[in-house]
Every structure is written in structure tokens, then in C-alpha cells.
Amino acid sequence: MEANWPLAGRRDEVELIKAVCDGDGVLLCGGAGVGKTRLLREAIGLAREAGRAVELVAATQAAASVPLSAVSHLLSAESVDQRPDGLFRLAALRLLQRWQGSQVVLAVDDAHLLDDGSAALVHYLCAHRHATLVATVRSGESAPDAVTALWKDDLVRRIDVLPLDDSAVDRLVGHALPGHVAESTRIALRDLAAGNPLYLRELLFDGVESGALWRGDGVWQWRGLSRGARRLRDLVETRLRTCGEAGRTVVELVACGEPISLALLRSEPGLDAAERAGMLDLAEEDIRLAHPIYGEVLRANLGPIRLREIHRGLAERLAATPLLGRDDVLRLATWQLAGGLSPDVPVLLPAARDALVRHDFVLAERFARAAMTAGAEGARTLLAEVLHWQGRHDESMALLATGPADDADHGRWLAARARNLYFGLSRLSEAVDEVAAIRVDNPAVSAVRAMMLMADGRCEQALGIALGVLGDDAAPPDTRLWSATAAVNACGLLGRTGQALVHAEYATRLAEQHSSEPLLALPHLLMARANSLLTAGRLRDARTAAERGYQEAIEIGDRGLVAWWATLRGSVAQVRGDLTTAVASLREAVAIDDEQDPIGHSRHHLMMLAGVLAMSGEVAEAQSCLRRAEELDVAIPRVLLPQAEKNRAWVAAAAGEPTVAAEIALRGAELARETELPYLEASLLYDAVRHGHVNQVHQRIIELAREVESELVLAYATAATARAHNDGSGLDAAAAVFEELDAPLPAVECLRMAGAAYRAAGQSRRANATTERARLVAARNGLTGVRTEDPTLSLTQREREIALLAARPSTSKEIAGHLQLSVRTVNNHLARVYAKLGVSGRTELCELLN
């Protein structure tokens, strides 16, 4: 990475600094690392560009006790015995002689470290207009009175340099890390840097060097700091030295326990020292470290013995206080385990379940293993569940090979085994057969069965079972939520989006009533709801829900959950045509799958990434993703097969094979019809229309629009019908509907086709107006690279196919072999293409279509 970074997020400060060139001094005030020195360098550069001389004055902690040390280079050896007032006058005289009456910019970094004499000299030079000052001062540090008086007496303008905002941090991250950066990584870096550019720079340097920042599938991912973060460690150590040993002890305790109750630390002698050093923040009665990077660095660099000692001490302190609820019990057990103590056995299983629901799988595994070692009933099944959610399916299955001794745990064991077989190991038929053979009437088993039937495309059957469990007040709340997830998904897939959202609302209220209990299913229920919003055509609501879920998953810290929400985010973006977001989201999902794939969706995610890359024009990478997906030995559930064909079709279309693309889309639509998935059937049929297969499908889309509760499918029907009749007005109307639904890419496509229809009818004025409207819609929605006119719309399907292949470019012989035509037939088609498009040959054709 480059050592010199651009100046990001400081436009207002730079505008104020430009006043230096006009003779107005400025004092840059801010915390350590916020970029004061970088702004000082910018001011110096601006002054020199304006032809101003610059005098640099150095201030250091070591020299702060030596009179006039900052200007000692102006004093001769013979002057050292003079009185301070004589030295002052001599230094001032030497400077004025050196400047010879010109207006000089006096630049002072860390002016709060100036000795009193040097500070008084700087004040004198500013007060008498001998120099224009630009200086930095660290907030919260004691400064000489003469420095404080500079801005209090209005001799200079004070500029408070605040932490960078998120957009500026993102620009710096993008500058430092070439290529795609996962949104979750951006958020993690923002949170850790907290707007401090110095910490951000060192975080990125250390992250890349140590492997905490790594690039997989072309996407930068964040793993968390390791002991190798030497730059950050040195920075934090410098701050810690100002606390003393007692203060350091407090900072280490807070780093391992934050947020930590003030009551647990009141007896620490170093508490005041740590606070004075600016290392602590107190909010109500809880203490945190003043900057997130402090805790991250300390936890990564404390040795195992010291960590154990700290956690043991925290546990002993907490155990001596009244435990006020589930959080205190979990925290006590966590600290006891980390401190090498043995938590009470009755606490271990609840603590493991609680950690599992909080998506802290590492901690959940430790609790579950400790419970299993202690012989707790149900610990083996719970450990298998934890391993499943970590994507360690073979290990999970090994634990589930034999049933539990306790009959009360039998249903949970059956459910965990079925879930792992189907969603983890992708042994779909084996899992379905095994569940079908179960004769136990257990709500947990029924909930998993409903999820499996839904994924297998048997949505009516899944819905009946799921609603039975959802209505069972005796069933555990989390089991009822899993059933609700199956019911909402099944209703949405069947096109009954109103019913899906009613079930989602009921289950959400149920979750609120049981908020004190562990509810692992809740994020999955919210995903099902967001999917139903997408199916209903409520794209704005779906986008909002997907963004909220994605952000919450990042906060939770479960990378598998991040991947699922990223996929949903990408799905919504694909429908809208926001291909930048779609590609970024699906790249992230694929990169996470390489490390952790709890429900075996890696192949599906690769297929989706291939589709959006193809829609973006990244043909080679789309084809590569498609090949990778097909090489994976992972079965795709039947309910996802139509969507796989949808994305396969887009890869064919991007490769210049619209006829093949339409055939694939029609095949996917038939799969959806066989599986009774009407929304997916309509979506695939409309894709066939987009690929040029117009005349034979619009009637079926109209039928589906009556069946599916979806404004989007209605829009598909309107657009397909207008396209079949080359009806410019109808296409205009469809575009307006798509715009209203927040689907700008389909809107632009309709406007593009409407323009061609108007032009073919000789209505050039309407054609030009429609083309301009398409341009505005594309620009307003950030659809970069999207054509607002398609010259191939005047071609027949065969002519269009040959034209696109010729533009790749391919020879007539290659095209003939690919389409199984004669070379003469290809050339005849090309001649008609040239005539219709007004080009003279292949060169101009390539320029027009590429």
C-alpha cells in the first residue's frame, strides 16, 4: 500500500486553511491521529504554491522543559548564558532578520508541547503581524497560556478537526485496497477506526501484513486483528505509558470485559490515571475504552497467562455481586471458562444456548464441550447444532451418529440430524426419506420437516405442517418461529404474498412476547418476510428490510448470516437493476461461503453471481463463476433450480446467444411450473421476453398475474403484452409502472423498446422523447453503462443473434459452426443487419454494439 494517502473528507477545513495565504492564521485542534499534521502539511504546500516563505518550528515532549528549545537553532553558542528575556529578544531579532520584512508562514506542529518561552515568541510574532501562524494542538492536553491566548484573543482562527465521516473512511479504504471491499469489511474498519485516519492507516497496513485483511474471490474480507499488528500495538503502547502500571491494569481489565460495570473497578488504584490519560469512557455506570482500537489491539496481544489471570479476576469480582439476570449469568460463565475456572454445570447448557442464539459460535462450542465433558444431558446434540451453524457438517454428523440416552432429547436430536443432512451435507433425498420414516410426534421435527418440504418445492404440504406447529401454544417459541419461517416462505413461493406477510406479522409479535428466550430462528423469519416483500413487488420495502437485516447481521458478527442477507440484498438489487450493489453483495456471499457455508448454498450463490456479472457485461468472469458452480459437488434444492436457470440464461445472453438464453429461461419457467412456483415462473417467462422470445409467452404471464399477488408480475404481463404487439404506448405505460415499483432497469428496457416502436411507426418526436426519458431514469437511479437505445430491436431474433456474435467478434465460419448454419446464410443475415443498422461492415458493427 502507498505510504502517502489522499486528503479525504476535509474540504471545509482546507477552504478555511486557504485563508493562511491571505495572512489569517489558523490553529488546528483535535484528538491524536485525526489528521491535524496532514492538514498542516496541506497548509504549508498551499503557502509555498502562493509564493510564501515557510518557517518550520518543532515542538517535542522531551524539549518542553528547555527555554526557547523550539527556536534554539536561531541562537548561537555564545548566547546560552544570557537571561531569558535577552534570549527572547535575540530569537525574535534573528527571525525578523531572516525574514527581511516578508510575510512568512510560521508552521508549528504540536504547539501544546512548546516551552513557555517559545510559546511566548510565537504569540509575539502573531500579535505584531510579523508572521502568519498555522499550528496544531491536541485536544485535551494542557497547553502554554500563550498558545491558548492565540485563539482566545482572536489572533488566529481555531479549527476543530473532527473524526472523518464514514464516506471519507470508505474513500481511504478504497484507495488503499484495490478491487472490491466487502461492505461488512468496510463497516468493521469504520467501527474500529472511528474516524481516526492514523488508526485507519495502521489498521490497513497491519491487516494486510498479518493476513487479518485478505482477498478471497476478488473480495477483501476482515478476519480480526492478530498478534502481528505491530504498528497499532506500538501506537497503543505509547498511549498506555501515560497511564502508569496501575492505570494499565485498569485498561487491560476493561479491554477483556467491556462494557464493564464501574462497581467492579471502584477499588482499582489506577482508575483515575487511566481516565486522565483519556483511555476510558463512562456511560451511566458502564465503562468502555475510549477508542475501539485499544481493546482490539490489547485483546490480540495479551499473552494467554495474563488473559487467564484477568478473566479469573473479573469472574471472582462478578461472583461476589448479585447476578441481575441472564446477561450476568452468561458473563460470569464466560469469564470463568476463560479464567480456567469451572462454571456450575447447570449453567453450562443454558449459557451454550444463549451464546448460540447470540451467534457467538466459538463461545457456544466451548460451553457445549464443557457441558458434554461434565456429562450434561443434551450437550452432545447441542454441540452438534453449534458445529452445524459453523459449517462443520461432518463433525456435527459424527456427533449425531447415535441417538441420545435421554428420551426428552430425542426429538431435538432427530431435528438436528435431519437439518444437517439436508441443509448442511446436501444429502437431500436421504434427509427427506429419513424424516418421512420418523413416527415421533415432535414439533421440532415437524418444523424441520416443513422447512425441508418447502426447500423441496412441496410448498402446500410444507404450509400445512408449518401452520400446525405455529398454532401449537405448547411448542417452544423458537420451534414455532422456525415453522413460521417455513410458512412465510411457502406462501411467498406460492404467490400468496398477503398471507405470507400476515403470518410474518403474527410470528414477529410472538417473538416480541418471548424476547427473553433464545430465538435462533428470528433472523431467518425476517429473511422470509423480506423475500415475500420482493415477490409482492414491494421493492422499496424489500430493499429496506434487506439493508436492515444485512447491517444487523454485521453487528451480530455471524458471517454465515451476513452471507444470506448479502444474497437477499443482491437478489433485490438484481430485480431492480442495481447491478453494482448486486455484484458487490454476491461477491461477498461467495467469499464467505469459501470459509463457512452452514446450509450448503455456495453453488446457488455462485450461480447468482454469474447472473449479475453477466447482466453487468463481465462475460468472462460470469462464465468462470458458472463453471465453478457446476464443478461443485453440492446439490441445489428443487425450489432454487428455476433461479439457477434464470442466471444461467443471463450468462448465455451476455455471451451473445439470446436464442439459447431464451430457451434456458423457458426451461427454468417449466421447472417452476412443475414445482408450482408461479412467481418464479412469471419471472423466468419475462426473462425469456427480455432475451427476445416474445410471441408465445405473454398470455401465460397474464394468467400468472391473476394468480400471483404481485404488482411486479402485473408489470411483467403489461410489458410482455406490449412487447408482443410492438405497442409503444403500452411499453411506455409498463415503464411507468416499473418506475413506480422502484425497478429502474426494467423501466429503461421498456422505454428503450418503446422508442424503437415509435421510430418504426414514423413517430420520431415521441421516439426521441422516450429515449430522453430512458436516459433520465438511468441517470437518476445510477444505472451506469445501461443502453438507453438498443439498435438491435429492429432486427429479427436470428439477425440479432448473428449480429451479437459478429460483434464479439466472431468470423462467419465460427458463427455458422456455432449456430449450425451455412456460411452463406450467415452472410445473408449480416447483409440485412448492415442495411437495417446503417453500418458498412463488421468494424462499424462492433463499434455500434460494443
N, C-alpha and C positions, 0 to 999 in steps of 0.2 A: 504494500500500500504506500501511497505517497505520504511524505512527511509533512508537506505543506497543504493545508486544506483551504478551500474557498471560504470566504466570509459569508455565512448564510444567516438569514433571519435578523440582520442588523441594519436594515435600510434606514430606519428612523434615526438610529444612533449615528450612522455615517453622515446623514444630512446635517445633523447638529455639529458633528466634528468638522464639517467643511467650513464652519464659522472660524476655525483656527486660522485659515488662510486670510480671513478678513480682520484678524487681530483680536478676536474674542477667545479667551482661554476657557478650557473645559477640564473638569475633574470627573474621571470615570470611577464610579463607586459600585462595588458588587462583591459577592462572595468569591471564595477561592475557586479558580477554574472556570468561571463563567465567560471568560474571553476578554477581560479588560486589556491584557497585554497585546492581544491580537488587534484590538481596536486602536491601541496606542501606536502599533506599527502602521496601521492604516492611516492614522493622522499624520505620522511622520512622512509617509510616502506622498500623501496629498500636499503637504507643505513643500516638500522638495520639488514636486511637479510644478508647483506655483512659483518656484524660484526662491523660496525662503530658506535661509540657513537654519540648521537644527543643531542645538546643543543637548547632548545626552548626559543625564545625571543618574548615577547608580546609587540605589539605597539598599542596604542589606541589614539583616538582623545582627550579624557579627560586628558591624561597624557602628551600630546605632548609638553606642556609648562614647564614641570618639568625636569631639567637637569638630564640625565642618568636614567630617570624613568624606561626605559625598562630593565635595569640591576640592579635595586635597590635592588633586593633580594640578590645580592652579597655584598652589603655594610652594615656595622654594624651601629648601632645607634650612636656610638661614632664618626663616620666619617662624620656626617652631617654638621659639622661646617668647614670642610676642604674647601680649594679653589677648583674651578672646575678642575684645572689641576691635583691637588692631587687626587681628586675623580676619574678622568680618569685613572691615573696610578694604583690606588688601584683596580679598577674594572678589568683592564687588568690583573694585577697580580693575583687576585683571580681566574679569568678564567683559566689562564695558570697553576696555581697550581692545579686547579680542573681537568684539562685535562691531566696533568702529561706527556706532550710531545707527546701524541697520536694525530693522525689526526682526528679531530672532525668535524661533520657536524653541522653548525650553521644555524638553521631554523628560519626565521623571516617572519611573516605574516603581511601584510600591512606596508611594510618598509617605505612608504611615510609618515606615521604618527609618525616615530621615532623623538624624540627630537634631537637637533643638537649634543649633547654630545654622545648619544647612537649611532647615525649615524656615528660619527667620530670613535667611538670604533670599530664598525663593519668594517669600511673601514681599520682601522689599522690592525685588525686581518687577514683580507683577503690579504692586501698588503704584510704582512710579513709571509704569508703562515702558520699561526697558525691554521687556520680553513678553511673548505670548505663551502662556503655560498650557501644556497638555500633560496630565498626570493621572496615575491610577492610585486608588486607595481601597483596601479591603474592608468590606463592611464588617462591623462588629469588633474591629480591632481598635485599640487605643492609638490615637494619632497626636502629634505635637499640636499645641494650641495654634501655632502659626499656620499649619495646614488646614485645620478646621475653620480658621478665620477666612481662608481664601473664598470659600463658598458662602459662609455666613455673612461676610461683608460685601458679597456680590462682586468680588474681583474676578471670579470665574463662574462659568455655568456648571452646575452639578448635573451629571447624567447618571441615573441609576441603571446599571447594566443588569438586567433580569435574566433568569434562565431562558434558554431557547424554547420556542413553542414546538409542538410535535412536527409541523410541516418542515421546519428548519432542520430538526434532527433527522427526519426522513431524507432530506436532500443530502445531508452529510453522509448518511449511511449509504445512499445510492451512489455517491461519489467514491466512497471507499471500497464498496463491494460490487464488482462488475457483474452484471446479469440480474437475474430475478432474486429478490429477497422475500421470503415468506412473510405474509402480513403478521403472523404470530411472532416471528423473529423481530420484525420492526417494533411491535408493541413491547416485547421483552426488553429490547435495547432502549426504547424510550423510557420504560419504567425504571430501568437500572441507572441510566444516565441522569434522569430527572432534569433534563435541560442543560446539563453541565457539559460544554464541549470538550473540556480537558478529559473528564472521566470517560466521555464517549469515545474519544480518540484512543485512549489507552485500553479501553474495553475492547475495541475493534482490533487493535494490534495484538493484545494478549489473546483474544478469542481465536484469531486466525492462527497464531503461532502455536497455541496449545491444542487446537482442534475443537475447542468449545464452539467455534463457528466453523461449520463445514458445509460443503456444497455437494448435495446429492440430487441426481436427476435435474441438474441445472438450477437448483433452488438452494439458497443459503438458509441453513437451519441453525437454531441455537440450542446447545445441549446444557448450558450452565457452566459457570467458572470451575476451573480445576486449580490444583496447587501450582500449576505452571504460570499463573498470571502474575509475573514478576513486576511489571510496570505498575499495575494497580496496587500490588502489595506494598511497593516502596512508597507510593503516594499515601496510602492509609497509614503505614508505619510512621511517616512524617507527622501526620495529624495526631497519632496516638502518643507520640513523645511529649506532646504538650500537656497530656493528662497526668503524667507520673504513673508509677506502678499501681497505686490504689485505683486511680481512675481507669487504667487499662483493664483491671479486673472487672469493674462495673460494665465497661463497654463489651467485654467478652461474654459476660452473663446475659446482657441484653441481646447480643448477636445470636446466641443459642436459644433464647426463649421469647423473642419479641413477637407480638406485644406482651410485655410483662408488667404485672401489677406493681405499682410503686411500693405497696405494702411489703413486698418480698425483698425490696432493696433498701429500705429506710436505714437499716443498720450498717450499710456499707460505707466505710470511711471515704471512699473515693467518689461518692455520688456527686458532690458539689464540684470537684475538679473536672469530672467528665462533662458536667453541664456547662461549666465555664469555658471549657475547650470547644464548645459547640458540637459535641458528639451526640447529644441526646435531644429528643423532642418529647414533651409531655403533653398528652391529650387526655383531659379529665384525669383519671387515675392510672392510665396505662402509659408505659414508656416504650418508645421505639428509638432506633438510631436515627440521627439527623439526616442521613442520606442513605438511600437503599444500597449503594455500592459498598458501604462499610460492612454491613452484615454479610453480603455475598462474598467479599474478599476474606473476612475473618473466618467464616464457616469453612471456606475452601482450604484455608491454610493452617488452622489449628490442628495440632497432632492428635492422634487417637486417644492417647492417655489423658491429655488436657481436656479433650471433648468429653470423655467419660467422667472426669472429675467435675466438670462444670454441670453436666446433666444430673449427676448424683446429688450435687449440692442444691440444684433447683428442685429436684424431686423431694428432698428432705424438707426444704422450706415449705413447699406447697402442701406436703402431707401434714404439716403441723398447723394448717389453717382449715377452716370449714370449707368443704368442697361444695360449690354452689350450683352444680348441675352437670349435664353430660359433657360440656366442654372441659370443665375442670377434671373430671374423671379420665377423659381421653388424654388430656395434657399430662396428668400425673403418670398414667401408664406409659406414655411415650417417653417421658423423662426417665422413668425407672428402667425401661428397657435400654435406652441409650446410655444410662449410667451403670449398667451391669447389675442392676437390682432385679429382683423377681416380683413382678406385679401380682396382685391377687388373682388366682385362677378364674374366679367368677367374672373378673373384669375383662379378661383377655378376649373372649369371643365377642361381647358387645363392642369392645374397642376395635376389633378387627372389622366388624360390620360397619361401624361408624367411619373408619378410615376408608373402607371400600366405597361407601356412598359419597365420601368427600373426594373420591378419585385419587387418593393418595395410596397407590397400589403397593409401593415399596413398604410403607408402614403397615398396611393391611397384611402383607405377606409375613412380616416379622411377627405381628401379633398372632396370626393364624398358626404359624410354625411353633411359636412358643406354646400356644394352646394345645396343639397336637402333641408336642413333647410332654406336656402336663397331663395328657390323656383326656382332655375335654371332649365330650360327645359333640359330634357335628363339626369338629375342627378340620377333619380331612376334606369333607365336602366343601367347606367354606374356603379352604386353601385352594382347592381345585377351581372354584369360581374366581378367586383373585387371579390365579395364573391365566385363566381364560381371558380375562379383561386386559391382561398384559400381552396377549397374543402368543402365549407359551402353551399352545394347544396340546402338544404331545405330552408334556409334563402333566398337564391337567388331566388328560385321559388316563395316564398311568395311575393317578390317584383315584380315578373313578372306575377302575377295572373291576373292583368288587364292591358290593353293596355295604352299607353301614350296619353296625351291630344294633344300633338303636332304631326301632321301627318308626319313631317320631321323625327321624331324619330321612326316611326312605323316599318320601315324595320330593324333597329338595334334591336328593342325590339323583333321582330319575330325571328331574328337570335339568339339572346341571349337565348330566351326561348327554341328554338329547340336544341341548343348546350347543354344547361343544362339538358334537358330531356334525350338526347341520351348519351352524354359523361359523365355527372355528376351523374344522378339518375339511369342510365342504364334501363330506360323505353324505350327500343329500338323500339318496334312496334308502341307505342303511338307517339313517336317522328317522325318516318317515315310517319305515317298516317297524322299527323298534318302538316308536311311540304308539303306533297303531296296535301293537301287541300288548300294551300296558293296560291292565284291568283295574288299576288303582284309581279311585275317585279322589283326585287331589287337585286343588285349584292351581298350585304351582305348575304341575304337569300340564293341566289344561291350558294355562296361559302360554306355555312354551309351544304346545301343540297348535294353538291359534296363530302364533307368530310364524311357525313353520308352514302351516297351510296357506297363510297369506303370501309368504315368500314363494310358495309353490304354485301360486296363481289360482288357488281354490278359495276365492275370497268369500263367497256366500257361506261355505262351510266354516271358514275361519270366523266370520262375523257372528254366526250363531253361537259358537263355543265361547268367543270372547265376551259377548254380551251377558252370557250366563255367569261368568266369573265376575265381571264388572258389577253385576247386580247382587252379588253374594256378600252381604254385610259381614259375614263371619270370616271371609277370606282376608289375609294380611293386606294392608293398604298397598304395599309395593307390588304384590301379585296382581291386585286389581288394576293398578296403573299399567303393568305390562299388558294385561288384557285390553285395556282401553287403547293402548298404542296399536295393538293388532286391529282393533275395531275401527279406529280412525283411519289407519292405512287402508284397510279393506274397503271401507265406504268410499274413500277418495279414489281408489283404483276402479271401483265400480261406477264412478261418476256421480255418486250421491254426496256431493260436497257439503250440502246443507246439513245432512245427517252427520257427516264426519265432524263438522265443526261443533254441532250440538254435543256429541259425545266428548269431544276435546274439552269443551267448556265444563261439562259435568265432572270430568276426571281432574281438571285443574282445581276446581273447588274442593274435590275430595283430597287432593294433595295439600291444599291450604289447611284443611281441617286436621291433617296429620303431619303438620310441618315439623313436629318434634321427633318424628320417627324417621329411620333411614329409608330414603326413597331413591333407589338407584335408577328407576325407570323414568323419572320425571324429564330429564333432557331428551329422552327418546320419544316421549309423548309430545313434547314441544316440537320436535322434528317432524313427527307425523302431522301435527297441526299445520306447520309451515308448508309441507308438501301438499296438503289439501287446499290451502290458500292458493298455491301455484296452479293446481288443477282447476280451481274455480275461476281462474283468470284474474284474481285479485293480486296482481303482480307487485303493486306498491306495498301491500300488507305482507306479502311473501318475502319481499326483499328486506323489509324492516325486521321481520321475525328472524330471517336467516342471519342478518348482521348482528342482531342482539344475541342470538344463540352462539354465533361464532365468537363474539367478544367474551361472553360468559365462559365458554369452553377454554379460551386462552387464560382467563383469570383462574379457572379451576386448575389448569395445568395438566389436563389429560390429553395427550397428543392424539390418541385414537379418536376421542370426542371432537378434537379440533379438525381431524381429517373428515369426519362425517359432516360436520357443519360446513366445512370448506367445500365439500362436494355439493351440498344443497345450495350454498351460495353460488357455486359455479353453474348449477342447473338453472337457477332463476336468471342468472346473467346470460346464459346461452339462449333462453327463450326470448329475453329482451333484446339480445344482440349486443350486449356489453361484453365484447369478446376479450377485452383487456382484463377485466375482472374474472371472467370465466377461465381464461388460461392461467392466470396467477393462482386462482383458488384451486384448480385441479392439479396444477404442478405441485402445490403444497401437499395435497392429499396423497398424491403418488409418492412423493418423497417420504412422507410419514409412513406409508404402507411398507416401504422397504425395511423399516425398523420394527414396526408394530402394526399388526393387522388383526385386531381382535375378532372380526366377523367375516374374514375372508373376502373382502371386497376389492382387493388390489387389481384383479383383472377388469372388473367393472369400471374402476376409476381410470385405468389406463385407456379403456375404450372411449370413455367420455373425454379424456384429454386429447385423444386422437381426433375426435369430432370437432372440438372447439379450435384446435390448431388448424385443422383443415378449413374451417369456416374463416379463419384469420389469414389464410393463404400460405401457411407454413407447411407446404405439401410434404417435403422430405421428412421432417420431424413427425408429422402426423402418421405417415406410413411406417416410420420406425416404431412409434408407440403402438400402432395396431399390430405389428409383428410381435412385439414384446408381449402384448396381451394374449395373443394366440398361442405363444410358446409356454405360457404359464399353465401348470397342471392344477388349475383351480376351476371348479365348476361354477357357472353363473346360475343363480336361482331363476326359475322359469319367469318370474314376474319382471326380471330385469332383461330378459332376452330381447324383447322388442326395442328397448332403448339401446342395447348393444348394436342392433342392426341400424338403428337411426344414425348412430355415429359412424358406423362402417360406410353407410351411404354417403355421408359428407366427405369422407376420405376419397371415395371414388369420384365424387363431383369435383373435388379440388384437383384431382389428377387429370381432369379433362374428359371424364367419362360420364356425362349426365344420364345417358340411357341406362348404363349399369347402375348408377346411383338410384335412379327411379325404380329399377327392378328390385334392388336391395330394400328400399323403403317400402315397396309394396309387399315384399316378403315379410318384413317386420310387422306391417299392418295386419297381415293374415295371422301371424303368430299371436298378436294382441287380440284379434277377433276370436281365435280358437280358445284363448285363455280368459275370455270375457273381460277384457280390459279396454273399455270403449274410449276413454280419454287418450290412451296411448295409440289406439288405432287411428283416431282422428288426427293426432299429431303427426303420425307417420304418413298418412294419406296426404296431408297438406305438404309434408316434405316432398312427396312424390310430385306434387304440383310444382313446387319450387324448383325441382330438378327437370321440369319440362313435360311431365306426364299429366296432361290437363283434362282431356275429354272424358275419361272413363271413371273418374273417382268423385266428382263433385256431388253427385246425387247421394252417394254413401255418406259423405261428410255432412250433408244436410240432415240425413236420418240420424246420425250420431249427435248432431246439435240438439235434436229433440229429446235425446236420451240422456245426455250428459249435462249436469248442472254447471255450465261453464260459459262465461262470456267470451273466453278465448276461443272455444270451439265454434261458437256462433260467428265470431270474426273469421275463423278459418272457412266456414261454409260460405259466408258472404264473398270473401276474396276468391275462393276457388270457383264459385259460380260466375263471378265477373270475369275471371281469367278465361274460363271455358268459352265465354261469349265475346271475348275481347272488348269488354264493356268498360270504357274509360271512366264513365261516371260511377259505375259500380265499384271499380277499383279505388277511385277517389274516396267513396263512402267507406270502404273497408279500411283504407289508410287512416281515416279519421277515427274509426273505432279502435284500431291498434294503438294510435297515439293516446287515446283516452285511457286505454288499458296499461299504458306505460310499456309498450312493446315497440320501440322506435325502429328496430331493424326490419321487422315485417311491414311496418308502415312505409319505410323508404322503398322497400321492394315493390309494394303496391303502387306507390306514386311513380316509380320508375316504369312499371308496366303500363300505368295509365297514360304517361307521357308518350310511350310508344304507340298506344292505341289511338290517342288523339292525333298523333303525327300521321299514322296510317290513314286516318279518316280525313286528312287535309286540314285539321284544326290546329294550325301551328301556334296560334296565340295561346290556346289552352294548354298545348303541349309544353310551351316554354314556361308558363306559369306553374304547371305541375312539377316540372323539373326544378324550378327555383324553390318551390315548397319542399321538395325532397332534400335539396341542399341545406335548407334551413333546419329541417328536422334532424338531419345527420349532424350538423354543427351544434345545434342546441343540446344534443344528447351525447356529444363527444364520440361519435361513430367515425373515427379516423380511418381513412383508406377505403371507405364504403362508396361504391359507384352510385351516383345519383341518376346516371343514364346507363342503360345496357344496350349497346349496339347490336347484340346477338338476338334481341327479342323479335326482330323482323325475320329471323331465319327459321326454317323448319327444324324439327328436333335433330334429324340426321345432319343437316347443314351445320347446325350449332356444334354438334359433337365433333365433326370433322374440323371445323374452324378452330375449336379449342385445342385439339390435338396438334394441328398445324402450327399454332401459336406457341407450343411448348418449347422449342419447335420439334416437329417430327416430319420425316420425309413422307411423300405419298406412298412409297413402298411400305414404310413402317406402319402408316395408318391403315393401309389395305390389309396388311397381315393381322393387325390388332382387331379390326372390325370384320375380318373375313369378307372383304370386298375386293373387286379388281382395282388395279391402279387407275385404269381408265375411269371407272365410276367415281373414285375419289377425286380425280382431277376435274371431272364434270361438275361435281358438287362444289369444289373450290372455285371454279369459274363463276358459278352462280353467287357464291359468298362474296367474291370480289366485287361483282356487279351491285349487289344489294348494299354492301357497306361502303362502296365508293373508294376502294383501295386498288392499287395497281398490282400488288403481288404479296408474297409472304412477308417481306420486310415490313411493309406498311401494316399488314395484318397483325404482326407481332407487336408493333408499336401501339396499335389501337387496343388490342385485347390485354396487353400486359401492363 
